[in-house]
Amino acid sequence: MIAALEAMDDRLLRDIGIYRNDIPRLVDGFDDRELRMRPLATTNAKPEEIYEEVCRNVA
């Protein structure tokens, strides 16, 4: 979970209300059920590519 969040760029993290230095504290607060969660869709795209695609679709 930490690796997935740390792979996101700062802009994406800010958009979801997270600051990079808060990631370890945030993940420590997850319970076992939350830590087992997996994305519904799989992709090889980088987080910033997904973000840009979402922004294009919204605009």
PyMOL Python script that loads the backbone (N, CA, C, O; Angstrom):
from pymol import cmd

cmd.read_pdbstr("""\
ATOM      1  N   MET A   1       0.826  -1.188   0.000  1.00  0.00           N
ATOM      2  CA  MET A   1       0.000   0.000   0.000  1.00  0.00           C
ATOM      3  C   MET A   1       0.876   1.260   0.000  1.00  0.00           C
ATOM      4  O   MET A   1       0.608   2.208  -0.737  1.00  0.00           O
ATOM      5  N   ILE A   2       1.910   1.259   0.822  1.00  0.00           N
ATOM      6  CA  ILE A   2       2.797   2.426   0.872  1.00  0.00           C
ATOM      7  C   ILE A   2       3.451   2.643  -0.485  1.00  0.00           C
ATOM      8  O   ILE A   2       3.532   3.777  -0.958  1.00  0.00           O
ATOM      9  N   ALA A   3       3.917   1.571  -1.113  1.00  0.00           N
ATOM     10  CA  ALA A   3       4.577   1.697  -2.418  1.00  0.00           C
ATOM     11  C   ALA A   3       3.629   2.266  -3.463  1.00  0.00           C
ATOM     12  O   ALA A   3       4.041   3.079  -4.290  1.00  0.00           O
ATOM     13  N   ALA A   4       2.373   1.854  -3.440  1.00  0.00           N
ATOM     14  CA  ALA A   4       1.404   2.360  -4.417  1.00  0.00           C
ATOM     15  C   ALA A   4       1.169   3.849  -4.231  1.00  0.00           C
ATOM     16  O   ALA A   4       1.098   4.591  -5.211  1.00  0.00           O
ATOM     17  N   LEU A   5       1.050   4.292  -3.000  1.00  0.00           N
ATOM     18  CA  LEU A   5       0.841   5.721  -2.748  1.00  0.00           C
ATOM     19  C   LEU A   5       2.105   6.528  -3.058  1.00  0.00           C
ATOM     20  O   LEU A   5       2.023   7.627  -3.607  1.00  0.00           O
ATOM     21  N   GLU A   6       3.264   5.986  -2.710  1.00  0.00           N
ATOM     22  CA  GLU A   6       4.506   6.711  -2.980  1.00  0.00           C
ATOM     23  C   GLU A   6       4.795   6.803  -4.472  1.00  0.00           C
ATOM     24  O   GLU A   6       5.541   7.685  -4.898  1.00  0.00           O
ATOM     25  N   ALA A   7       4.220   5.911  -5.273  1.00  0.00           N
ATOM     26  CA  ALA A   7       4.420   5.957  -6.721  1.00  0.00           C
ATOM     27  C   ALA A   7       3.639   7.099  -7.370  1.00  0.00           C
ATOM     28  O   ALA A   7       3.926   7.482  -8.505  1.00  0.00           O
ATOM     29  N   MET A   8       2.656   7.640  -6.657  1.00  0.00           N
ATOM     30  CA  MET A   8       1.853   8.749  -7.198  1.00  0.00           C
ATOM     31  C   MET A   8       2.632  10.049  -7.115  1.00  0.00           C
ATOM     32  O   MET A   8       3.435  10.252  -6.204  1.00  0.00           O
ATOM     33  N   ASP A   9       2.381  10.933  -8.087  1.00  0.00           N
ATOM     34  CA  ASP A   9       3.055  12.230  -8.021  1.00  0.00           C
ATOM     35  C   ASP A   9       2.340  13.128  -7.003  1.00  0.00           C
ATOM     36  O   ASP A   9       1.212  12.848  -6.595  1.00  0.00           O
ATOM     37  N   ASP A  10       3.011  14.201  -6.607  1.00  0.00           N
ATOM     38  CA  ASP A  10       2.490  15.084  -5.565  1.00  0.00           C
ATOM     39  C   ASP A  10       1.140  15.691  -5.937  1.00  0.00           C
ATOM     40  O   ASP A  10       0.281  15.855  -5.071  1.00  0.00           O
ATOM     41  N   ARG A  11       0.945  16.020  -7.189  1.00  0.00           N
ATOM     42  CA  ARG A  11      -0.324  16.616  -7.629  1.00  0.00           C
ATOM     43  C   ARG A  11      -1.477  15.644  -7.411  1.00  0.00           C
ATOM     44  O   ARG A  11      -2.534  16.024  -6.909  1.00  0.00           O
ATOM     45  N   LEU A  12      -1.266  14.396  -7.791  1.00  0.00           N
ATOM     46  CA  LEU A  12      -2.309  13.388  -7.613  1.00  0.00           C
ATOM     47  C   LEU A  12      -2.595  13.163  -6.134  1.00  0.00           C
ATOM     48  O   LEU A  12      -3.755  13.063  -5.736  1.00  0.00           O
ATOM     49  N   LEU A  13      -1.553  13.082  -5.321  1.00  0.00           N
ATOM     50  CA  LEU A  13      -1.751  12.918  -3.886  1.00  0.00           C
ATOM     51  C   LEU A  13      -2.546  14.085  -3.305  1.00  0.00           C
ATOM     52  O   LEU A  13      -3.467  13.870  -2.517  1.00  0.00           O
ATOM     53  N   ARG A  14      -2.207  15.308  -3.681  1.00  0.00           N
ATOM     54  CA  ARG A  14      -2.942  16.476  -3.183  1.00  0.00           C
ATOM     55  C   ARG A  14      -4.405  16.426  -3.611  1.00  0.00           C
ATOM     56  O   ARG A  14      -5.292  16.806  -2.846  1.00  0.00           O
ATOM     57  N   ASP A  15      -4.656  15.958  -4.835  1.00  0.00           N
ATOM     58  CA  ASP A  15      -6.036  15.867  -5.325  1.00  0.00           C
ATOM     59  C   ASP A  15      -6.885  14.927  -4.485  1.00  0.00           C
ATOM     60  O   ASP A  15      -8.097  15.119  -4.378  1.00  0.00           O
ATOM     61  N   ILE A  16      -6.277  13.923  -3.893  1.00  0.00           N
ATOM     62  CA  ILE A  16      -7.041  13.003  -3.047  1.00  0.00           C
ATOM     63  C   ILE A  16      -6.854  13.321  -1.562  1.00  0.00           C
ATOM     64  O   ILE A  16      -7.262  12.546  -0.697  1.00  0.00           O
ATOM     65  N   GLY A  17      -6.235  14.462  -1.281  1.00  0.00           N
ATOM     66  CA  GLY A  17      -6.147  14.952   0.093  1.00  0.00           C
ATOM     67  C   GLY A  17      -5.042  14.357   0.937  1.00  0.00           C
ATOM     68  O   GLY A  17      -5.150  14.305   2.162  1.00  0.00           O
ATOM     69  N   ILE A  18      -3.978  13.907   0.289  1.00  0.00           N
ATOM     70  CA  ILE A  18      -2.864  13.295   1.009  1.00  0.00           C
ATOM     71  C   ILE A  18      -1.577  14.062   0.713  1.00  0.00           C
ATOM     72  O   ILE A  18      -1.314  14.431  -0.432  1.00  0.00           O
ATOM     73  N   TYR A  19      -0.786  14.295   1.748  1.00  0.00           N
ATOM     74  CA  TYR A  19       0.553  14.838   1.570  1.00  0.00           C
ATOM     75  C   TYR A  19       1.541  13.683   1.688  1.00  0.00           C
ATOM     76  O   TYR A  19       1.347  12.763   2.482  1.00  0.00           O
ATOM     77  N   ARG A  20       2.595  13.747   0.892  1.00  0.00           N
ATOM     78  CA  ARG A  20       3.557  12.651   0.821  1.00  0.00           C
ATOM     79  C   ARG A  20       4.073  12.223   2.203  1.00  0.00           C
ATOM     80  O   ARG A  20       4.202  11.028   2.469  1.00  0.00           O
ATOM     81  N   ASN A  21       4.360  13.168   3.062  1.00  0.00           N
ATOM     82  CA  ASN A  21       4.901  12.807   4.381  1.00  0.00           C
ATOM     83  C   ASN A  21       3.844  12.172   5.296  1.00  0.00           C
ATOM     84  O   ASN A  21       4.190  11.662   6.361  1.00  0.00           O
ATOM     85  N   ASP A  22       2.562  12.192   4.902  1.00  0.00           N
ATOM     86  CA  ASP A  22       1.500  11.563   5.689  1.00  0.00           C
ATOM     87  C   ASP A  22       1.259  10.102   5.312  1.00  0.00           C
ATOM     88  O   ASP A  22       0.498   9.414   5.993  1.00  0.00           O
ATOM     89  N   ILE A  23       1.886   9.618   4.249  1.00  0.00           N
ATOM     90  CA  ILE A  23       1.600   8.271   3.745  1.00  0.00           C
ATOM     91  C   ILE A  23       1.824   7.190   4.812  1.00  0.00           C
ATOM     92  O   ILE A  23       0.920   6.383   5.027  1.00  0.00           O
ATOM     93  N   PRO A  24       2.976   7.131   5.489  1.00  0.00           N
ATOM     94  CA  PRO A  24       3.162   6.058   6.486  1.00  0.00           C
ATOM     95  C   PRO A  24       2.111   6.109   7.602  1.00  0.00           C
ATOM     96  O   PRO A  24       1.595   5.068   8.007  1.00  0.00           O
ATOM     97  N   ARG A  25       1.796   7.289   8.095  1.00  0.00           N
ATOM     98  CA  ARG A  25       0.795   7.432   9.155  1.00  0.00           C
ATOM     99  C   ARG A  25      -0.581   7.000   8.654  1.00  0.00           C
ATOM    100  O   ARG A  25      -1.324   6.323   9.365  1.00  0.00           O
ATOM    101  N   LEU A  26      -0.909   7.390   7.446  1.00  0.00           N
ATOM    102  CA  LEU A  26      -2.196   7.036   6.850  1.00  0.00           C
ATOM    103  C   LEU A  26      -2.340   5.519   6.717  1.00  0.00           C
ATOM    104  O   LEU A  26      -3.361   4.950   7.104  1.00  0.00           O
ATOM    105  N   VAL A  27      -1.321   4.875   6.174  1.00  0.00           N
ATOM    106  CA  VAL A  27      -1.372   3.423   5.981  1.00  0.00           C
ATOM    107  C   VAL A  27      -1.385   2.690   7.328  1.00  0.00           C
ATOM    108  O   VAL A  27      -2.041   1.657   7.463  1.00  0.00           O
ATOM    109  N   ASP A  28      -0.673   3.214   8.313  1.00  0.00           N
ATOM    110  CA  ASP A  28      -0.697   2.595   9.651  1.00  0.00           C
ATOM    111  C   ASP A  28      -2.100   2.593  10.238  1.00  0.00           C
ATOM    112  O   ASP A  28      -2.424   1.738  11.062  1.00  0.00           O
ATOM    113  N   GLY A  29      -2.935   3.538   9.825  1.00  0.00           N
ATOM    114  CA  GLY A  29      -4.297   3.622  10.332  1.00  0.00           C
ATOM    115  C   GLY A  29      -5.281   2.699   9.633  1.00  0.00           C
ATOM    116  O   GLY A  29      -6.423   2.580  10.077  1.00  0.00           O
ATOM    117  N   PHE A  30      -4.874   2.043   8.556  1.00  0.00           N
ATOM    118  CA  PHE A  30      -5.757   1.118   7.833  1.00  0.00           C
ATOM    119  C   PHE A  30      -5.925  -0.163   8.646  1.00  0.00           C
ATOM    120  O   PHE A  30      -4.989  -0.634   9.292  1.00  0.00           O
ATOM    121  N   ASP A  31      -7.139  -0.716   8.599  1.00  0.00           N
ATOM    122  CA  ASP A  31      -7.337  -2.020   9.249  1.00  0.00           C
ATOM    123  C   ASP A  31      -7.022  -3.138   8.244  1.00  0.00           C
ATOM    124  O   ASP A  31      -6.733  -2.868   7.078  1.00  0.00           O
ATOM    125  N   ASP A  32      -7.079  -4.376   8.700  1.00  0.00           N
ATOM    126  CA  ASP A  32      -6.709  -5.513   7.846  1.00  0.00           C
ATOM    127  C   ASP A  32      -7.566  -5.598   6.590  1.00  0.00           C
ATOM    128  O   ASP A  32      -7.057  -5.916   5.515  1.00  0.00           O
ATOM    129  N   ARG A  33      -8.857  -5.320   6.713  1.00  0.00           N
ATOM    130  CA  ARG A  33      -9.751  -5.377   5.559  1.00  0.00           C
ATOM    131  C   ARG A  33      -9.327  -4.361   4.504  1.00  0.00           C
ATOM    132  O   ARG A  33      -9.297  -4.672   3.314  1.00  0.00           O
ATOM    133  N   GLU A  34      -9.002  -3.155   4.940  1.00  0.00           N
ATOM    134  CA  GLU A  34      -8.582  -2.110   3.995  1.00  0.00           C
ATOM    135  C   GLU A  34      -7.258  -2.467   3.323  1.00  0.00           C
ATOM    136  O   GLU A  34      -7.067  -2.189   2.139  1.00  0.00           O
ATOM    137  N   LEU A  35      -6.363  -3.070   4.058  1.00  0.00           N
ATOM    138  CA  LEU A  35      -5.065  -3.442   3.492  1.00  0.00           C
ATOM    139  C   LEU A  35      -5.180  -4.573   2.473  1.00  0.00           C
ATOM    140  O   LEU A  35      -4.318  -4.711   1.605  1.00  0.00           O
ATOM    141  N   ARG A  36      -6.230  -5.381   2.567  1.00  0.00           N
ATOM    142  CA  ARG A  36      -6.433  -6.474   1.610  1.00  0.00           C
ATOM    143  C   ARG A  36      -7.121  -6.006   0.329  1.00  0.00           C
ATOM    144  O   ARG A  36      -7.168  -6.761  -0.641  1.00  0.00           O
ATOM    145  N   MET A  37      -7.648  -4.803   0.298  1.00  0.00           N
ATOM    146  CA  MET A  37      -8.369  -4.308  -0.879  1.00  0.00           C
ATOM    147  C   MET A  37      -7.456  -4.253  -2.093  1.00  0.00           C
ATOM    148  O   MET A  37      -6.278  -3.913  -1.985  1.00  0.00           O
ATOM    149  N   ARG A  38      -8.009  -4.588  -3.235  1.00  0.00           N
ATOM    150  CA  ARG A  38      -7.289  -4.544  -4.500  1.00  0.00           C
ATOM    151  C   ARG A  38      -8.098  -3.717  -5.491  1.00  0.00           C
ATOM    152  O   ARG A  38      -9.322  -3.649  -5.377  1.00  0.00           O
ATOM    153  N   PRO A  39      -7.446  -3.096  -6.449  1.00  0.00           N
ATOM    154  CA  PRO A  39      -8.188  -2.330  -7.471  1.00  0.00           C
ATOM    155  C   PRO A  39      -9.137  -3.250  -8.238  1.00  0.00           C
ATOM    156  O   PRO A  39      -8.850  -4.432  -8.432  1.00  0.00           O
ATOM    157  N   LEU A  40     -10.264  -2.697  -8.670  1.00  0.00           N
ATOM    158  CA  LEU A  40     -11.214  -3.476  -9.465  1.00  0.00           C
ATOM    159  C   LEU A  40     -10.698  -3.697 -10.874  1.00  0.00           C
ATOM    160  O   LEU A  40     -10.915  -4.757 -11.460  1.00  0.00           O
ATOM    161  N   ALA A  41     -10.025  -2.711 -11.413  1.00  0.00           N
ATOM    162  CA  ALA A  41      -9.477  -2.815 -12.771  1.00  0.00           C
ATOM    163  C   ALA A  41      -7.961  -2.913 -12.668  1.00  0.00           C
ATOM    164  O   ALA A  41      -7.340  -2.300 -11.799  1.00  0.00           O
ATOM    165  N   THR A  42      -7.383  -3.687 -13.564  1.00  0.00           N
ATOM    166  CA  THR A  42      -5.929  -3.760 -13.606  1.00  0.00           C
ATOM    167  C   THR A  42      -5.434  -2.975 -14.804  1.00  0.00           C
ATOM    168  O   THR A  42      -6.094  -2.909 -15.841  1.00  0.00           O
ATOM    169  N   THR A  43      -4.282  -2.390 -14.646  1.00  0.00           N
ATOM    170  CA  THR A  43      -3.707  -1.598 -15.721  1.00  0.00           C
ATOM    171  C   THR A  43      -2.194  -1.567 -15.569  1.00  0.00           C
ATOM    172  O   THR A  43      -1.661  -1.726 -14.471  1.00  0.00           O
ATOM    173  N   ASN A  44      -1.529  -1.365 -16.669  1.00  0.00           N
ATOM    174  CA  ASN A  44      -0.079  -1.180 -16.632  1.00  0.00           C
ATOM    175  C   ASN A  44       0.287   0.293 -16.690  1.00  0.00           C
ATOM    176  O   ASN A  44       1.464   0.652 -16.703  1.00  0.00           O
ATOM    177  N   ALA A  45      -0.738   1.147 -16.724  1.00  0.00           N
ATOM    178  CA  ALA A  45      -0.504   2.586 -16.825  1.00  0.00           C
ATOM    179  C   ALA A  45       0.053   3.121 -15.508  1.00  0.00           C
ATOM    180  O   ALA A  45      -0.259   2.618 -14.428  1.00  0.00           O
ATOM    181  N   LYS A  46       0.878   4.144 -15.627  1.00  0.00           N
ATOM    182  CA  LYS A  46       1.405   4.822 -14.450  1.00  0.00           C
ATOM    183  C   LYS A  46       0.299   5.693 -13.857  1.00  0.00           C
ATOM    184  O   LYS A  46      -0.591   6.131 -14.585  1.00  0.00           O
ATOM    185  N   PRO A  47       0.339   5.953 -12.544  1.00  0.00           N
ATOM    186  CA  PRO A  47      -0.717   6.762 -11.924  1.00  0.00           C
ATOM    187  C   PRO A  47      -0.913   8.114 -12.603  1.00  0.00           C
ATOM    188  O   PRO A  47      -2.046   8.575 -12.742  1.00  0.00           O
ATOM    189  N   GLU A  48       0.172   8.752 -13.024  1.00  0.00           N
ATOM    190  CA  GLU A  48       0.023  10.064 -13.666  1.00  0.00           C
ATOM    191  C   GLU A  48      -0.660   9.946 -15.029  1.00  0.00           C
ATOM    192  O   GLU A  48      -1.345  10.877 -15.454  1.00  0.00           O
ATOM    193  N   GLU A  49      -0.485   8.820 -15.718  1.00  0.00           N
ATOM    194  CA  GLU A  49      -1.176   8.607 -16.997  1.00  0.00           C
ATOM    195  C   GLU A  49      -2.672   8.426 -16.768  1.00  0.00           C
ATOM    196  O   GLU A  49      -3.487   8.937 -17.536  1.00  0.00           O
ATOM    197  N   ILE A  50      -3.027   7.710 -15.728  1.00  0.00           N
ATOM    198  CA  ILE A  50      -4.438   7.529 -15.389  1.00  0.00           C
ATOM    199  C   ILE A  50      -5.055   8.870 -15.029  1.00  0.00           C
ATOM    200  O   ILE A  50      -6.157   9.195 -15.472  1.00  0.00           O
ATOM    201  N   TYR A  51      -4.340   9.648 -14.224  1.00  0.00           N
ATOM    202  CA  TYR A  51      -4.818  10.969 -13.815  1.00  0.00           C
ATOM    203  C   TYR A  51      -5.074  11.851 -15.033  1.00  0.00           C
ATOM    204  O   TYR A  51      -6.116  12.501 -15.120  1.00  0.00           O
ATOM    205  N   GLU A  52      -4.140  11.879 -15.961  1.00  0.00           N
ATOM    206  CA  GLU A  52      -4.297  12.711 -17.154  1.00  0.00           C
ATOM    207  C   GLU A  52      -5.482  12.256 -17.989  1.00  0.00           C
ATOM    208  O   GLU A  52      -6.205  13.087 -18.538  1.00  0.00           O
ATOM    209  N   GLU A  53      -5.693  10.951 -18.092  1.00  0.00           N
ATOM    210  CA  GLU A  53      -6.839  10.424 -18.842  1.00  0.00           C
ATOM    211  C   GLU A  53      -8.148  10.833 -18.187  1.00  0.00           C
ATOM    212  O   GLU A  53      -9.092  11.218 -18.877  1.00  0.00           O
ATOM    213  N   VAL A  54      -8.215  10.756 -16.870  1.00  0.00           N
ATOM    214  CA  VAL A  54      -9.426  11.169 -16.144  1.00  0.00           C
ATOM    215  C   VAL A  54      -9.679  12.653 -16.375  1.00  0.00           C
ATOM    216  O   VAL A  54     -10.819  13.056 -16.608  1.00  0.00           O
ATOM    217  N   CYS A  55      -8.636  13.464 -16.313  1.00  0.00           N
ATOM    218  CA  CYS A  55      -8.799  14.911 -16.518  1.00  0.00           C
ATOM    219  C   CYS A  55      -9.310  15.199 -17.938  1.00  0.00           C
ATOM    220  O   CYS A  55     -10.149  16.081 -18.121  1.00  0.00           O
ATOM    221  N   ARG A  56      -8.821  14.476 -18.928  1.00  0.00           N
ATOM    222  CA  ARG A  56      -9.296  14.679 -20.296  1.00  0.00           C
ATOM    223  C   ARG A  56     -10.774  14.329 -20.431  1.00  0.00           C
ATOM    224  O   ARG A  56     -11.515  15.006 -21.143  1.00  0.00           O
ATOM    225  N   ASN A  57     -11.197  13.273 -19.747  1.00  0.00           N
ATOM    226  CA  ASN A  57     -12.590  12.830 -19.840  1.00  0.00           C
ATOM    227  C   ASN A  57     -13.550  13.749 -19.103  1.00  0.00           C
ATOM    228  O   ASN A  57     -14.728  13.826 -19.452  1.00  0.00           O
ATOM    229  N   VAL A  58     -13.060  14.443 -18.094  1.00  0.00           N
ATOM    230  CA  VAL A  58     -13.903  15.355 -17.315  1.00  0.00           C
ATOM    231  C   VAL A  58     -14.087  16.675 -18.052  1.00  0.00           C
ATOM    232  O   VAL A  58     -15.159  17.278 -18.015  1.00  0.00           O
ATOM    233  N   ALA A  59     -13.028  17.112 -18.719  1.00  0.00           N
ATOM    234  CA  ALA A  59     -13.055  18.440 -19.371  1.00  0.00           C
ATOM    235  C   ALA A  59     -13.945  18.473 -20.592  1.00  0.00           C
ATOM    236  O   ALA A  59     -14.067  19.513 -21.239  1.00  0.00           O
TER     237      ALA A  59
END
""", "prot")
cmd.dss("prot")
cmd.show_as("cartoon", "prot")
cmd.util.cbc("prot")
cmd.orient("prot")
